[in-house]
């Protein structure tokens, strides 16, 4: 359970750090990615390890290497199927538009503002301000025409 929570919070930190950039580039903010990554990232790591093992095995035996490749292909197919399913869930992402350099700068400024809190109470207060501001920005920049 601890590994899942570490993976979840690592994914959450990565998503918090990249939300404005992905929103600006793709015009979307993923809602389901936290849940999807808790499953997809370990599977991708396992596939990577199997791939390395396949390369090493391929030096000695093409036959065993092809068996390992087939197994890895099944795992990768499952992973791709799962990711496609996650992306097909209704409202898996929020369409946004109008993210500007000022909005992105303000986001990172608020993020630093939260992370430099000196007490837990100050952190909670700043976090609430951050969530309210980010939610407001997402609602303001939401592209209601693309629903």
N, CA, C and O atoms as a GROMACS GRO file, in nm:
protein
  588
    1UNK      N    1   0.082  -0.119   0.000
    1UNK     CA    2   0.000   0.000   0.000
    1UNK      C    3   0.087   0.126   0.000
    1UNK      O    4   0.052   0.227  -0.060
    2UNK      N    5   0.201   0.117   0.069
    2UNK     CA    6   0.290   0.232   0.074
    2UNK      C    7   0.347   0.263  -0.065
    2UNK      O    8   0.361   0.380  -0.102
    3UNK      N    9   0.379   0.159  -0.143
    3UNK     CA   10   0.430   0.180  -0.278
    3UNK      C   11   0.327   0.250  -0.366
    3UNK      O   12   0.362   0.335  -0.448
    4UNK      N   13   0.200   0.213  -0.350
    4UNK     CA   14   0.094   0.276  -0.429
    4UNK      C   15   0.080   0.422  -0.391
    4UNK      O   16   0.063   0.508  -0.478
    5UNK      N   17   0.087   0.452  -0.261
    5UNK     CA   18   0.075   0.592  -0.219
    5UNK      C   19   0.196   0.674  -0.265
    5UNK      O   20   0.180   0.790  -0.303
    6UNK      N   21   0.314   0.616  -0.263
    6UNK     CA   22   0.432   0.686  -0.314
    6UNK      C   23   0.417   0.713  -0.463
    6UNK      O   24   0.445   0.824  -0.510
    7UNK      N   25   0.373   0.614  -0.537
    7UNK     CA   26   0.350   0.630  -0.681
    7UNK      C   27   0.243   0.736  -0.708
    7UNK      O   28   0.259   0.819  -0.798
    8UNK      N   29   0.134   0.732  -0.630
    8UNK     CA   30   0.026   0.829  -0.647
    8UNK      C   31   0.076   0.971  -0.623
    8UNK      O   32   0.049   1.060  -0.703
    9UNK      N   33   0.148   0.992  -0.513
    9UNK     CA   34   0.194   1.127  -0.481
    9UNK      C   35   0.305   1.174  -0.574
    9UNK      O   36   0.317   1.294  -0.599
   10UNK      N   37   0.386   1.082  -0.624
   10UNK     CA   38   0.486   1.119  -0.724
   10UNK      C   39   0.417   1.163  -0.853
   10UNK      O   40   0.456   1.263  -0.914
   11UNK      N   41   0.316   1.089  -0.894
   11UNK     CA   42   0.239   1.126  -1.013
   11UNK      C   43   0.167   1.258  -0.991
   11UNK      O   44   0.163   1.342  -1.081
   12UNK      N   45   0.110   1.276  -0.873
   12UNK     CA   46   0.042   1.402  -0.841
   12UNK      C   47   0.139   1.519  -0.848
   12UNK      O   48   0.106   1.624  -0.903
   13UNK      N   49   0.259   1.503  -0.792
   13UNK     CA   50   0.358   1.610  -0.796
   13UNK      C   51   0.399   1.642  -0.940
   13UNK      O   52   0.412   1.759  -0.977
   14UNK      N   53   0.418   1.538  -1.020
   14UNK     CA   54   0.453   1.561  -1.161
   14UNK      C   55   0.341   1.632  -1.235
   14UNK      O   56   0.365   1.722  -1.316
   15UNK      N   57   0.217   1.593  -1.206
   15UNK     CA   58   0.104   1.657  -1.274
   15UNK      C   59   0.087   1.801  -1.228
   15UNK      O   60   0.061   1.889  -1.310
   16UNK      N   61   0.102   1.827  -1.100
   16UNK     CA   62   0.092   1.964  -1.049
   16UNK      C   63   0.198   2.052  -1.114
   16UNK      O   64   0.173   2.168  -1.148
   17UNK      N   65   0.317   1.996  -1.132
   17UNK     CA   66   0.426   2.073  -1.192
   17UNK      C   67   0.410   2.100  -1.340
   17UNK      O   68   0.468   2.194  -1.392
   18UNK      N   69   0.331   2.017  -1.408
   18UNK     CA   70   0.320   2.032  -1.554
   18UNK      C   71   0.183   2.075  -1.604
   18UNK      O   72   0.164   2.092  -1.725
   19UNK      N   73   0.086   2.092  -1.515
   19UNK     CA   74  -0.050   2.126  -1.558
   19UNK      C   75  -0.055   2.246  -1.653
   19UNK      O   76  -0.116   2.235  -1.759
   20UNK      N   77   0.007   2.359  -1.620
   20UNK     CA   78  -0.008   2.473  -1.711
   20UNK      C   79   0.058   2.450  -1.847
   20UNK      O   80   0.009   2.499  -1.949
   21UNK      N   81   0.167   2.376  -1.849
   21UNK     CA   82   0.236   2.352  -1.976
   21UNK      C   83   0.157   2.256  -2.065
   21UNK      O   84   0.143   2.280  -2.185
   22UNK      N   85   0.104   2.149  -2.006
   22UNK     CA   86   0.024   2.056  -2.086
   22UNK      C   87  -0.108   2.120  -2.128
   22UNK      O   88  -0.157   2.095  -2.238
   23UNK      N   89  -0.166   2.202  -2.040
   23UNK     CA   90  -0.291   2.270  -2.076
   23UNK      C   91  -0.268   2.366  -2.192
   23UNK      O   92  -0.351   2.376  -2.282
   24UNK      N   93  -0.156   2.435  -2.190
   24UNK     CA   94  -0.126   2.529  -2.298
   24UNK      C   95  -0.096   2.455  -2.428
   24UNK      O   96  -0.145   2.494  -2.534
   25UNK      N   97  -0.017   2.348  -2.420
   25UNK     CA   98   0.025   2.278  -2.541
   25UNK      C   99  -0.088   2.194  -2.602
   25UNK      O  100  -0.113   2.201  -2.723
   26UNK      N  101  -0.158   2.116  -2.518
   26UNK     CA  102  -0.260   2.025  -2.569
   26UNK      C  103  -0.401   2.083  -2.565
   26UNK      O  104  -0.491   2.031  -2.631
   27UNK      N  105  -0.420   2.190  -2.489
   27UNK     CA  106  -0.554   2.248  -2.476
   27UNK      C  107  -0.645   2.164  -2.388
   27UNK      O  108  -0.767   2.176  -2.396
   28UNK      N  109  -0.586   2.077  -2.305
   28UNK     CA  110  -0.662   1.988  -2.217
   28UNK      C  111  -0.592   1.974  -2.083
   28UNK      O  112  -0.470   1.990  -2.073
   29UNK      N  113  -0.670   1.945  -1.980
   29UNK     CA  114  -0.617   1.907  -1.850
   29UNK      C  115  -0.679   1.772  -1.817
   29UNK      O  116  -0.801   1.758  -1.812
   30UNK      N  117  -0.595   1.673  -1.796
   30UNK     CA  118  -0.642   1.537  -1.769
   30UNK      C  119  -0.691   1.526  -1.625
   30UNK      O  120  -0.624   1.569  -1.531
   31UNK      N  121  -0.808   1.466  -1.609
   31UNK     CA  122  -0.864   1.445  -1.477
   31UNK      C  123  -0.835   1.302  -1.430
   31UNK      O  124  -0.819   1.278  -1.310
   32UNK      N  125  -0.829   1.211  -1.522
   32UNK     CA  126  -0.816   1.068  -1.491
   32UNK      C  127  -0.670   1.021  -1.484
   32UNK      O  128  -0.644   0.907  -1.448
   33UNK      N  129  -0.578   1.107  -1.518
   33UNK     CA  130  -0.438   1.064  -1.531
   33UNK      C  131  -0.378   1.014  -1.400
   33UNK      O  132  -0.292   0.925  -1.404
   34UNK      N  133  -0.419   1.067  -1.287
   34UNK     CA  134  -0.365   1.018  -1.160
   34UNK      C  135  -0.396   0.871  -1.140
   34UNK      O  136  -0.309   0.792  -1.104
   35UNK      N  137  -0.520   0.834  -1.164
   35UNK     CA  138  -0.561   0.694  -1.148
   35UNK      C  139  -0.496   0.608  -1.254
   35UNK      O  140  -0.447   0.498  -1.225
   36UNK      N  141  -0.494   0.656  -1.377
   36UNK     CA  142  -0.436   0.579  -1.487
   36UNK      C  143  -0.287   0.554  -1.465
   36UNK      O  144  -0.238   0.444  -1.491
   37UNK      N  145  -0.216   0.654  -1.417
   37UNK     CA  146  -0.071   0.640  -1.398
   37UNK      C  147  -0.035   0.545  -1.286
   37UNK      O  148   0.072   0.484  -1.288
   38UNK      N  149  -0.122   0.531  -1.186
   38UNK     CA  150  -0.094   0.436  -1.078
   38UNK      C  151  -0.085   0.294  -1.133
   38UNK      O  152  -0.013   0.210  -1.079
   39UNK      N  153  -0.158   0.267  -1.240
   39UNK     CA  154  -0.154   0.135  -1.304
   39UNK      C  155  -0.054   0.132  -1.420
   39UNK      O  156   0.022   0.037  -1.435
   40UNK      N  157  -0.055   0.237  -1.503
   40UNK     CA  158   0.026   0.237  -1.626
   40UNK      C  159   0.176   0.248  -1.599
   40UNK      O  160   0.254   0.183  -1.669
   41UNK      N  161   0.217   0.326  -1.502
   41UNK     CA  162   0.361   0.345  -1.477
   41UNK      C  163   0.428   0.215  -1.432
   41UNK      O  164   0.533   0.181  -1.486
   42UNK      N  165   0.373   0.142  -1.334
   42UNK     CA  166   0.438   0.014  -1.299
   42UNK      C  167   0.441  -0.085  -1.416
   42UNK      O  168   0.538  -0.158  -1.432
   43UNK      N  169   0.334  -0.087  -1.497
   43UNK     CA  170   0.334  -0.176  -1.613
   43UNK      C  171   0.442  -0.136  -1.714
   43UNK      O  172   0.508  -0.222  -1.772
   44UNK      N  173   0.459  -0.006  -1.733
   44UNK     CA  174   0.563   0.041  -1.826
   44UNK      C  175   0.702   0.005  -1.773
   44UNK      O  176   0.790  -0.034  -1.850
   45UNK      N  177   0.721   0.018  -1.643
   45UNK     CA  178   0.851  -0.019  -1.584
   45UNK      C  179   0.876  -0.169  -1.598
   45UNK      O  180   0.989  -0.211  -1.626
   46UNK      N  181   0.773  -0.248  -1.578
   46UNK     CA  182   0.786  -0.393  -1.595
   46UNK      C  183   0.819  -0.427  -1.740
   46UNK      O  184   0.905  -0.511  -1.766
   47UNK      N  185   0.752  -0.363  -1.834
   47UNK     CA  186   0.780  -0.386  -1.977
   47UNK      C  187   0.923  -0.347  -2.012
   47UNK      O  188   0.990  -0.415  -2.090
   48UNK      N  189   0.970  -0.238  -1.953
   48UNK     CA  190   1.108  -0.196  -1.977
   48UNK      C  191   1.206  -0.300  -1.926
   48UNK      O  192   1.303  -0.334  -1.995
   49UNK      N  193   1.182  -0.351  -1.805
   49UNK     CA  194   1.270  -0.454  -1.749
   49UNK      C  195   1.266  -0.581  -1.834
   49UNK      O  196   1.370  -0.643  -1.858
   50UNK      N  197   1.148  -0.619  -1.878
   50UNK     CA  198   1.136  -0.738  -1.963
   50UNK      C  199   1.209  -0.716  -2.095
   50UNK      O  200   1.273  -0.807  -2.147
   51UNK      N  201   1.200  -0.595  -2.149
   51UNK     CA  202   1.270  -0.563  -2.274
   51UNK      C  203   1.421  -0.575  -2.260
   51UNK      O  204   1.489  -0.627  -2.349
   52UNK      N  205   1.474  -0.526  -2.147
   52UNK     CA  206   1.618  -0.541  -2.124
   52UNK      C  207   1.657  -0.689  -2.112
   52UNK      O  208   1.759  -0.733  -2.165
   53UNK      N  209   1.573  -0.764  -2.041
   53UNK     CA  210   1.599  -0.907  -2.026
   53UNK      C  211   1.594  -0.976  -2.163
   53UNK      O  212   1.672  -1.067  -2.190
   54UNK      N  213   1.502  -0.933  -2.248
   54UNK     CA  214   1.490  -0.988  -2.383
   54UNK      C  215   1.617  -0.962  -2.463
   54UNK      O  216   1.666  -1.050  -2.533
   55UNK      N  217   1.672  -0.841  -2.452
   55UNK     CA  218   1.795  -0.807  -2.524
   55UNK      C  219   1.910  -0.897  -2.480
   55UNK      O  220   1.984  -0.951  -2.563
   56UNK      N  221   1.923  -0.913  -2.349
   56UNK     CA  222   2.031  -0.998  -2.297
   56UNK      C  223   2.010  -1.143  -2.340
   56UNK      O  224   2.106  -1.210  -2.379
   57UNK      N  225   1.887  -1.192  -2.332
   57UNK     CA  226   1.856  -1.328  -2.373
   57UNK      C  227   1.881  -1.348  -2.523
   57UNK      O  228   1.924  -1.455  -2.566
   58UNK      N  229   1.853  -1.244  -2.602
   58UNK     CA  230   1.872  -1.251  -2.746
   58UNK      C  231   2.016  -1.276  -2.788
   58UNK      O  232   2.041  -1.328  -2.896
   59UNK      N  233   2.109  -1.239  -2.702
   59UNK     CA  234   2.251  -1.265  -2.731
   59UNK      C  235   2.277  -1.416  -2.734
   59UNK      O  236   2.359  -1.464  -2.811
   60UNK      N  237   2.205  -1.490  -2.647
   60UNK     CA  238   2.231  -1.632  -2.633
   60UNK      C  239   2.132  -1.721  -2.710
   60UNK      O  240   2.169  -1.828  -2.758
   61UNK      N  241   2.005  -1.676  -2.720
   61UNK     CA  242   1.905  -1.762  -2.783
   61UNK      C  243   1.794  -1.678  -2.846
   61UNK      O  244   1.723  -1.603  -2.778
   62UNK      N  245   1.781  -1.691  -2.977
   62UNK     CA  246   1.672  -1.622  -3.046
   62UNK      C  247   1.536  -1.677  -3.004
   62UNK      O  248   1.438  -1.603  -2.994
   63UNK      N  249   1.532  -1.806  -2.980
   63UNK     CA  250   1.406  -1.871  -2.943
   63UNK      C  251   1.353  -1.816  -2.810
   63UNK      O  252   1.238  -1.773  -2.804
   64UNK      N  253   1.436  -1.816  -2.706
   64UNK     CA  254   1.392  -1.765  -2.575
   64UNK      C  255   1.364  -1.615  -2.580
   64UNK      O  256   1.273  -1.565  -2.514
   65UNK      N  257   1.442  -1.546  -2.659
   65UNK     CA  258   1.420  -1.402  -2.675
   65UNK      C  259   1.284  -1.374  -2.738
   65UNK      O  260   1.216  -1.279  -2.699
   66UNK      N  261   1.244  -1.456  -2.836
   66UNK     CA  262   1.114  -1.436  -2.900
   66UNK      C  263   0.998  -1.469  -2.805
   66UNK      O  264   0.893  -1.407  -2.813
   67UNK      N  265   1.018  -1.566  -2.717
   67UNK     CA  266   0.916  -1.598  -2.617
   67UNK      C  267   0.898  -1.480  -2.521
   67UNK      O  268   0.786  -1.442  -2.488
   68UNK      N  269   1.009  -1.425  -2.478
   68UNK     CA  270   1.005  -1.309  -2.388
   68UNK      C  271   0.941  -1.190  -2.460
   68UNK      O  272   0.863  -1.115  -2.400
   69UNK      N  273   0.974  -1.172  -2.588
   69UNK     CA  274   0.916  -1.062  -2.666
   69UNK      C  275   0.764  -1.079  -2.678
   69UNK      O  276   0.691  -0.980  -2.669
   70UNK      N  277   0.718  -1.201  -2.699
   70UNK     CA  278   0.574  -1.226  -2.707
   70UNK      C  279   0.503  -1.194  -2.577
   70UNK      O  280   0.394  -1.136  -2.577
   71UNK      N  281   0.565  -1.232  -2.467
   71UNK     CA  282   0.509  -1.202  -2.335
   71UNK      C  283   0.503  -1.051  -2.314
   71UNK      O  284   0.402  -0.998  -2.266
   72UNK      N  285   0.610  -0.983  -2.349
   72UNK     CA  286   0.615  -0.838  -2.334
   72UNK      C  287   0.512  -0.771  -2.425
   72UNK      O  288   0.453  -0.669  -2.388
   73UNK      N  289   0.492  -0.826  -2.543
   73UNK     CA  290   0.393  -0.771  -2.635
   73UNK      C  291   0.252  -0.779  -2.577
   73UNK      O  292   0.173  -0.687  -2.593
   74UNK      N  293   0.221  -0.889  -2.510
   74UNK     CA  294   0.091  -0.903  -2.444
   74UNK      C  295   0.075  -0.798  -2.335
   74UNK      O  296  -0.030  -0.734  -2.324
   75UNK      N  297   0.179  -0.780  -2.255
   75UNK     CA  298   0.176  -0.680  -2.148
   75UNK      C  299   0.159  -0.539  -2.205
   75UNK      O  300   0.080  -0.460  -2.154
   76UNK      N  301   0.233  -0.508  -2.310
   76UNK     CA  302   0.223  -0.376  -2.373
   76UNK      C  303   0.086  -0.355  -2.437
   76UNK      O  304   0.032  -0.245  -2.433
   77UNK      N  305   0.029  -0.459  -2.496
   77UNK     CA  306  -0.105  -0.450  -2.554
   77UNK      C  307  -0.209  -0.421  -2.447
   77UNK      O  308  -0.299  -0.340  -2.467
   78UNK      N  309  -0.197  -0.489  -2.333
   78UNK     CA  310  -0.288  -0.464  -2.221
   78UNK      C  311  -0.274  -0.320  -2.173
   78UNK      O  312  -0.373  -0.252  -2.146
   79UNK      N  313  -0.150  -0.274  -2.162
   79UNK     CA  314  -0.126  -0.138  -2.116
   79UNK      C  315  -0.187  -0.036  -2.213
   79UNK      O  316  -0.251   0.060  -2.169
   80UNK      N  317  -0.169  -0.057  -2.340
   80UNK     CA  318  -0.224   0.034  -2.441
   80UNK      C  319  -0.377   0.031  -2.437
   80UNK      O  320  -0.442   0.135  -2.448
   81UNK      N  321  -0.435  -0.087  -2.423
   81UNK     CA  322  -0.580  -0.101  -2.413
   81UNK      C  323  -0.633  -0.025  -2.291
   81UNK      O  324  -0.735   0.044  -2.300
   82UNK      N  325  -0.565  -0.038  -2.178
   82UNK     CA  326  -0.605   0.031  -2.056
   82UNK      C  327  -0.596   0.183  -2.073
   82UNK      O  328  -0.687   0.255  -2.032
   83UNK      N  329  -0.489   0.231  -2.132
   83UNK     CA  330  -0.471   0.375  -2.152
   83UNK      C  331  -0.577   0.429  -2.248
   83UNK      O  332  -0.632   0.537  -2.225
   84UNK      N  333  -0.606   0.355  -2.354
   84UNK     CA  334  -0.712   0.398  -2.447
   84UNK      C  335  -0.847   0.401  -2.377
   84UNK      O  336  -0.927   0.492  -2.400
   85UNK      N  337  -0.873   0.302  -2.293
   85UNK     CA  338  -0.999   0.301  -2.219
   85UNK      C  339  -1.008   0.422  -2.127
   85UNK      O  340  -1.111   0.489  -2.121
   86UNK      N  341  -0.899   0.452  -2.055
   86UNK     CA  342  -0.898   0.568  -1.965
   86UNK      C  343  -0.925   0.697  -2.042
   86UNK      O  344  -0.998   0.784  -1.994
   87UNK      N  345  -0.867   0.710  -2.159
   87UNK     CA  346  -0.887   0.833  -2.236
   87UNK      C  347  -1.027   0.840  -2.296
   87UNK      O  348  -1.073   0.949  -2.331
   88UNK      N  349  -1.095   0.726  -2.308
   88UNK     CA  350  -1.229   0.727  -2.366
   88UNK      C  351  -1.338   0.754  -2.262
   88UNK      O  352  -1.454   0.777  -2.299
   89UNK      N  353  -1.303   0.752  -2.135
   89UNK     CA  354  -1.401   0.780  -2.030
   89UNK      C  355  -1.451   0.923  -2.047
   89UNK      O  356  -1.373   1.016  -2.068
   90UNK      N  357  -1.583   0.938  -2.038
   90UNK     CA  358  -1.642   1.071  -2.056
   90UNK      C  359  -1.588   1.164  -1.947
   90UNK      O  360  -1.583   1.128  -1.830
   91UNK      N  361  -1.550   1.281  -1.987
   91UNK     CA  362  -1.493   1.385  -1.899
   91UNK      C  363  -1.359   1.342  -1.838
   91UNK      O  364  -1.325   1.385  -1.728
   92UNK      N  365  -1.284   1.259  -1.908
   92UNK     CA  366  -1.150   1.220  -1.862
   92UNK      C  367  -1.055   1.338  -1.867
   92UNK      O  368  -0.954   1.340  -1.797
   93UNK      N  369  -1.088   1.435  -1.950
   93UNK     CA  370  -1.006   1.557  -1.957
   93UNK      C  371  -1.098   1.677  -1.973
   93UNK      O  372  -1.211   1.666  -2.021
   94UNK      N  373  -1.046   1.791  -1.932
   94UNK     CA  374  -1.119   1.917  -1.943
   94UNK      C  375  -1.054   1.997  -2.053
   94UNK      O  376  -0.933   2.022  -2.049
   95UNK      N  377  -1.131   2.038  -2.152
   95UNK     CA  378  -1.079   2.122  -2.259
   95UNK      C  379  -1.062   2.265  -2.209
   95UNK      O  380  -1.154   2.323  -2.150
   96UNK      N  381  -0.945   2.320  -2.232
   96UNK     CA  382  -0.916   2.458  -2.191
   96UNK      C  383  -0.853   2.532  -2.307
   96UNK      O  384  -0.797   2.471  -2.398
   97UNK      N  385  -0.862   2.661  -2.303
   97UNK     CA  386  -0.794   2.743  -2.403
   97UNK      C  387  -0.761   2.877  -2.339
   97UNK      O  388  -0.816   2.912  -2.234
   98UNK      N  389  -0.672   2.949  -2.400
   98UNK     CA  390  -0.639   3.082  -2.350
   98UNK      C  391  -0.534   3.086  -2.241
   98UNK      O  392  -0.521   3.188  -2.173
   99UNK      N  393  -0.459   2.979  -2.223
   99UNK     CA  394  -0.349   2.985  -2.127
   99UNK      C  395  -0.240   3.074  -2.186
   99UNK      O  396  -0.193   3.050  -2.297
  100UNK      N  397  -0.202   3.174  -2.113
  100UNK     CA  398  -0.100   3.266  -2.161
  100UNK      C  399   0.024   3.253  -2.074
  100UNK      O  400   0.023   3.183  -1.973
  101UNK      N  401   0.129   3.320  -2.114
  101UNK     CA  402   0.253   3.319  -2.035
  101UNK      C  403   0.227   3.377  -1.896
  101UNK      O  404   0.287   3.333  -1.798
  102UNK      N  405   0.140   3.476  -1.888
  102UNK     CA  406   0.108   3.537  -1.758
  102UNK      C  407   0.036   3.436  -1.668
  102UNK      O  408   0.065   3.428  -1.549
  103UNK      N  409  -0.057   3.361  -1.724
  103UNK     CA  410  -0.129   3.259  -1.647
  103UNK      C  411  -0.032   3.152  -1.597
  103UNK      O  412  -0.040   3.110  -1.482
  104UNK      N  413   0.056   3.109  -1.684
  104UNK     CA  414   0.154   3.007  -1.645
  104UNK      C  415   0.248   3.060  -1.537
  104UNK      O  416   0.277   2.990  -1.440
  105UNK      N  417   0.294   3.183  -1.552
  105UNK     CA  418   0.380   3.245  -1.451
  105UNK      C  419   0.306   3.256  -1.318
  105UNK      O  420   0.363   3.226  -1.213
  106UNK      N  421   0.181   3.299  -1.322
  106UNK     CA  422   0.102   3.313  -1.199
  106UNK      C  423   0.084   3.178  -1.130
  106UNK      O  424   0.089   3.169  -1.007
  107UNK      N  425   0.063   3.074  -1.209
  107UNK     CA  426   0.048   2.939  -1.154
  107UNK      C  427   0.174   2.898  -1.077
  107UNK      O  428   0.166   2.855  -0.962
  108UNK      N  429   0.289   2.912  -1.141
  108UNK     CA  430   0.414   2.872  -1.075
  108UNK      C  431   0.446   2.963  -0.957
  108UNK      O  432   0.505   2.918  -0.859
  109UNK      N  433   0.410   3.090  -0.965
  109UNK     CA  434   0.429   3.180  -0.852
  109UNK      C  435   0.347   3.133  -0.733
  109UNK      O  436   0.398   3.127  -0.621
  110UNK      N  437   0.221   3.098  -0.757
  110UNK     CA  438   0.136   3.047  -0.649
  110UNK      C  439   0.188   2.914  -0.594
  110UNK      O  440   0.180   2.889  -0.474
  111UNK      N  441   0.239   2.831  -0.681
  111UNK     CA  442   0.294   2.703  -0.637
  111UNK      C  443   0.414   2.724  -0.544
  111UNK      O  444   0.424   2.659  -0.440
  112UNK      N  445   0.501   2.814  -0.581
  112UNK     CA  446   0.616   2.847  -0.495
  112UNK      C  447   0.567   2.911  -0.365
  112UNK      O  448   0.622   2.886  -0.258
  113UNK      N  449   0.464   2.995  -0.375
  113UNK     CA  450   0.403   3.060  -0.259
  113UNK      C  451   0.357   2.955  -0.158
  113UNK      O  452   0.375   2.972  -0.038
  114UNK      N  453   0.298   2.848  -0.206
  114UNK     CA  454   0.252   2.740  -0.118
  114UNK      C  455   0.370   2.665  -0.057
  114UNK      O  456   0.373   2.638   0.063
  115UNK      N  457   0.466   2.631  -0.141
  115UNK     CA  458   0.577   2.547  -0.096
  115UNK      C  459   0.670   2.617   0.002
  115UNK      O  460   0.749   2.551   0.070
  116UNK      N  461   0.662   2.748   0.011
  116UNK     CA  462   0.746   2.822   0.106
  116UNK      C  463   0.672   2.854   0.235
  116UNK      O  464   0.714   2.941   0.311
  117UNK      N  465   0.563   2.784   0.261
  117UNK     CA  466   0.487   2.803   0.386
  117UNK      C  467   0.574   2.766   0.504
  117UNK      O  468   0.652   2.671   0.500
  118UNK      N  469   0.558   2.844   0.611
  118UNK     CA  470   0.641   2.822   0.730
  118UNK      C  471   0.573   2.736   0.835
  118UNK      O  472   0.639   2.684   0.926
  119UNK      N  473   0.442   2.720   0.825
  119UNK     CA  474   0.370   2.637   0.921
  119UNK      C  475   0.263   2.558   0.847
  119UNK      O  476   0.228   2.588   0.733
  120UNK      N  477   0.213   2.456   0.915
  120UNK     CA  478   0.109   2.373   0.854
  120UNK      C  479  -0.019   2.453   0.832
  120UNK      O  480  -0.086   2.437   0.730
  121UNK      N  481  -0.052   2.539   0.927
  121UNK     CA  482  -0.171   2.623   0.911
  121UNK      C  483  -0.157   2.716   0.791
  121UNK      O  484  -0.250   2.732   0.712
  122UNK      N  485  -0.040   2.777   0.778
  122UNK     CA  486  -0.015   2.866   0.664
  122UNK      C  487  -0.019   2.786   0.533
  122UNK      O  488  -0.069   2.835   0.432
  123UNK      N  489   0.034   2.665   0.536
  123UNK     CA  490   0.030   2.579   0.418
  123UNK      C  491  -0.114   2.552   0.376
  123UNK      O  492  -0.148   2.566   0.258
  124UNK      N  493  -0.199   2.511   0.472
  124UNK     CA  494  -0.338   2.483   0.438
  124UNK      C  495  -0.408   2.606   0.381
  124UNK      O  496  -0.481   2.596   0.282
  125UNK      N  497  -0.386   2.721   0.442
  125UNK     CA  498  -0.448   2.844   0.394
  125UNK      C  499  -0.402   2.875   0.251
  125UNK      O  500  -0.484   2.906   0.165
  126UNK      N  501  -0.273   2.865   0.228
  126UNK     CA  502  -0.220   2.893   0.094
  126UNK      C  503  -0.266   2.788  -0.007
  126UNK      O  504  -0.292   2.820  -0.123
  127UNK      N  505  -0.277   2.664   0.037
  127UNK     CA  506  -0.323   2.557  -0.051
  127UNK      C  507  -0.467   2.582  -0.096
  127UNK      O  508  -0.500   2.562  -0.213
  128UNK      N  509  -0.552   2.625  -0.004
  128UNK     CA  510  -0.691   2.656  -0.039
  128UNK      C  511  -0.695   2.770  -0.140
  128UNK      O  512  -0.772   2.765  -0.236
  129UNK      N  513  -0.614   2.873  -0.119
  129UNK     CA  514  -0.606   2.984  -0.215
  129UNK      C  515  -0.561   2.932  -0.351
  129UNK      O  516  -0.616   2.971  -0.454
  130UNK      N  517  -0.461   2.844  -0.352
  130UNK     CA  518  -0.408   2.787  -0.476
  130UNK      C  519  -0.516   2.708  -0.550
  130UNK      O  520  -0.537   2.728  -0.669
  131UNK      N  521  -0.585   2.619  -0.479
  131UNK     CA  522  -0.690   2.537  -0.541
  131UNK      C  523  -0.801   2.626  -0.596
  131UNK      O  524  -0.849   2.604  -0.707
  132UNK      N  525  -0.841   2.726  -0.520
  132UNK     CA  526  -0.945   2.818  -0.566
  132UNK      C  527  -0.900   2.891  -0.692
  132UNK      O  528  -0.977   2.904  -0.788
  133UNK      N  529  -0.777   2.939  -0.692
  133UNK     CA  530  -0.726   3.014  -0.807
  133UNK      C  531  -0.714   2.926  -0.930
  133UNK      O  532  -0.755   2.965  -1.039
  134UNK      N  533  -0.658   2.807  -0.914
  134UNK     CA  534  -0.642   2.716  -1.028
  134UNK      C  535  -0.779   2.674  -1.081
  134UNK      O  536  -0.801   2.670  -1.202
  135UNK      N  537  -0.872   2.643  -0.992
  135UNK     CA  538  -1.007   2.606  -1.035
  135UNK      C  539  -1.072   2.721  -1.111
  135UNK      O  540  -1.138   2.700  -1.214
  136UNK      N  541  -1.054   2.842  -1.061
  136UNK     CA  542  -1.111   2.959  -1.130
  136UNK      C  543  -1.049   2.977  -1.267
  136UNK      O  544  -1.120   3.004  -1.364
  137UNK      N  545  -0.917   2.961  -1.277
  137UNK     CA  546  -0.849   2.974  -1.407
  137UNK      C  547  -0.898   2.868  -1.504
  137UNK      O  548  -0.920   2.897  -1.622
  138UNK      N  549  -0.916   2.745  -1.456
  138UNK     CA  550  -0.965   2.638  -1.544
  138UNK      C  551  -1.108   2.666  -1.590
  138UNK      O  552  -1.141   2.644  -1.706
  139UNK      N  553  -1.190   2.716  -1.500
  139UNK     CA  554  -1.328   2.748  -1.539
  139UNK      C  555  -1.332   2.864  -1.637
  139UNK      O  556  -1.410   2.863  -1.733
  140UNK      N  557  -1.249   2.964  -1.613
  140UNK     CA  558  -1.246   3.080  -1.702
  140UNK      C  559  -1.195   3.040  -1.840
  140UNK      O  560  -1.247   3.087  -1.942
  141UNK      N  561  -1.094   2.953  -1.843
  141UNK     CA  562  -1.036   2.916  -1.972
  141UNK      C  563  -1.100   2.793  -2.034
  141UNK      O  564  -1.058   2.747  -2.140
  142UNK      N  565  -1.203   2.738  -1.969
  142UNK     CA  566  -1.271   2.619  -2.022
  142UNK      C  567  -1.336   2.652  -2.155
  142UNK      O  568  -1.404   2.754  -2.170
  143UNK      N  569  -1.316   2.566  -2.250
  143UNK     CA  570  -1.374   2.583  -2.383
  143UNK      C  571  -1.508   2.509  -2.388
  143UNK      O  572  -1.512   2.391  -2.421
  144UNK      N  573  -1.615   2.579  -2.355
  144UNK     CA  574  -1.747   2.517  -2.348
  144UNK      C  575  -1.799   2.472  -2.483
  144UNK      O  576  -1.891   2.391  -2.490
  145UNK      N  577  -1.743   2.523  -2.590
  145UNK     CA  578  -1.787   2.484  -2.725
  145UNK      C  579  -1.742   2.343  -2.759
  145UNK      O  580  -1.803   2.277  -2.843
  146UNK      N  581  -1.634   2.296  -2.696
  146UNK     CA  582  -1.577   2.165  -2.729
  146UNK      C  583  -1.624   2.055  -2.636
  146UNK      O  584  -1.557   1.952  -2.625
  147UNK      N  585  -1.735   2.072  -2.569
  147UNK     CA  586  -1.784   1.970  -2.475
  147UNK      C  587  -1.841   1.853  -2.553
  147UNK      O  588  -1.888   1.756  -2.494
   0.00000   0.00000   0.00000
